[in-house]
Structures are given as C-alpha cells and as structure tokens.
C-alpha cells in the first residue's frame, strides 16, 4: 500500500510496531536488572561498585589500562594521588 508522498503505510506501520514491541521488551529487561541490583543491595553489596564492575567488564583490557593511566595522571595533577613509596 503506497500512500501519498510515496510512503508505504503498511511497511511503516510494521516498523513502528516492531520498535514499540522492542521498547517494551527493553523496559521489562531494565526492570529485571533493577531487581537484581536491589537483591544484591539487600545482600549487602554496594550497587555503585557492582555497576562499575559491569562497566569495566564490557571494556577491553587495553581500554581499562588507558583509562586508569589517564585517571592516575589527572589525580596526580590535582594532588589527589598518593606519592609513590620509596623502594629500598
């Protein structure tokens, strides 16, 4: 079915409906993730740290190392990093 302006209404409607279904699935999954974090918190885990670990696990080792090096550089520049210990 071709509507005025050359837009295929049936195809467009199918795309929109698929997107809507996926958005609903995404919401359900998001709610499930929130429930898992709440359960972990209830068992005494720090949710902020869990989120950080999940984020770190998504990255390649070289990406994590680069970020840590930059963070260390910035902390030193701000005087927030501990001075390296003297090795004897």
C-alpha positions as CSV (number, residue, x, y, z in Angstrom):
1,X,0.0,0.0,0.0
2,X,1.5,3.3,-1.1
3,X,0.2,6.5,0.5
4,X,0.6,10.0,-0.8
5,X,4.2,11.1,-0.8
6,X,5.5,7.6,-1.7
7,X,5.4,6.3,1.9
8,X,4.4,2.6,2.2
9,X,1.9,2.8,5.1
10,X,1.8,-0.9,5.9
11,X,5.6,-1.2,5.9
12,X,5.9,1.9,8.1
13,X,3.3,0.6,10.5
14,X,5.2,-2.7,10.8
15,X,8.4,-0.9,11.6
16,X,6.7,1.2,14.2
17,X,5.0,-1.8,15.8
18,X,8.3,-3.7,15.9
19,X,10.0,-0.7,17.6
20,X,7.2,-0.5,20.1
21,X,7.5,-4.2,21.0
22,X,11.3,-3.9,21.4
23,X,10.9,-0.8,23.5
24,X,8.5,-2.8,25.8
25,X,11.0,-5.7,26.0
26,X,13.7,-3.3,26.8
27,X,11.7,-1.8,29.7
28,X,11.0,-5.3,31.0
29,X,14.7,-6.2,30.9
30,X,15.6,-2.9,32.5
31,X,13.2,-3.6,35.3
32,X,14.7,-7.1,35.7
33,X,18.2,-5.6,36.0
34,X,17.0,-3.1,38.7
35,X,15.5,-6.1,40.6
36,X,18.9,-7.9,40.5
37,X,20.7,-4.8,41.8
38,X,18.1,-4.4,44.5
39,X,18.6,-8.1,45.5
40,X,22.3,-7.6,45.6
41,X,21.9,-4.5,47.8
42,X,19.7,-6.4,50.1
43,X,22.5,-8.9,50.5
44,X,24.9,-6.2,51.5
45,X,26.6,-5.5,48.2
46,X,27.5,-1.9,47.1
47,X,25.4,-1.3,44.0
48,X,27.6,1.6,42.8
49,X,30.6,-0.7,42.8
50,X,28.6,-3.5,41.0
51,X,27.7,-1.1,38.3
52,X,31.3,0.0,37.9
53,X,32.4,-3.7,37.7
54,X,29.8,-4.4,35.0
55,X,31.0,-1.3,33.1
56,X,34.7,-2.4,33.4
57,X,33.9,-5.9,32.2
58,X,32.5,-4.5,29.0
59,X,35.9,-2.9,28.1
60,X,39.0,-4.5,26.6
61,X,42.0,-4.7,28.9
62,X,43.9,-2.0,27.0
63,X,40.9,0.3,27.3
64,X,40.8,-0.1,31.0
65,X,44.6,0.4,31.3
66,X,44.4,3.6,29.3
67,X,41.6,5.0,31.4
68,X,43.4,4.1,34.6
69,X,46.6,5.7,33.4
70,X,44.7,8.9,32.5
71,X,42.9,8.9,35.8
72,X,46.2,8.5,37.7
73,X,47.7,11.3,35.7
74,X,44.7,13.6,36.5
75,X,44.7,12.7,40.2
76,X,48.5,13.5,40.4
77,X,47.9,16.8,38.6
78,X,45.3,17.7,41.2
79,X,47.4,16.5,44.1
80,X,44.9,13.7,45.0
81,X,47.1,10.7,44.3
82,X,49.4,9.2,46.9
83,X,53.1,9.7,46.2
84,X,54.9,6.5,45.2
85,X,56.7,4.8,48.0
86,X,60.5,4.8,48.1
87,X,61.8,1.4,47.3
88,X,64.9,0.3,49.3
